[in-house]
Amino acid sequence: MDARRVAWAVVSSANRTLRGFLILVVVSVVIVALRLEATLAALYLIAKIAFLLAIAFFCYLLWREHRSDIETWPGRARWVFYGSAALIVADIAALSFIDESGLDAVAFILVLAACGFAMWRTWRDQHTYV
């Protein structure tokens, strides 16, 4: 048998997790061997920006789907809901572009939790019919 066929048979019959780790090892070895750390850093920055754009697009889609509902709410409820959403996006953006440490991560979680609670509470208050 050909050596490539034997290697392919071993890899294809391996556990999925093991196969995934082998792929990661091969990619890591190629990056180190070809000295592509700067390229990897640039790709990481592009991935961060793409992730933020994906979050913003998801928020836009949610808003577009429910904007007729939200427009019937009182002004204060709209301000709280929209302000919390904007603060969540700003919080994720701030965490993405700073060197996070322990206190930064704690502040991120607290702001995220407070904004999420404010949005949930506002949504629940506006959909409670008494």
Secondary structure, 3 states (H helix, E strand, C coil): CCHHHHHHHHHHHCCHHHHHHHHHHHHHHHHHHCCCHHHHHHHHHHHHHHHHHHHHHHHHHHHHHHHHHHCCCCHHHHHHHHHHHHHHHHHHHHHHCCCCCHHHHHHHHHHHHHHHHHHHHHHHHHCCCC
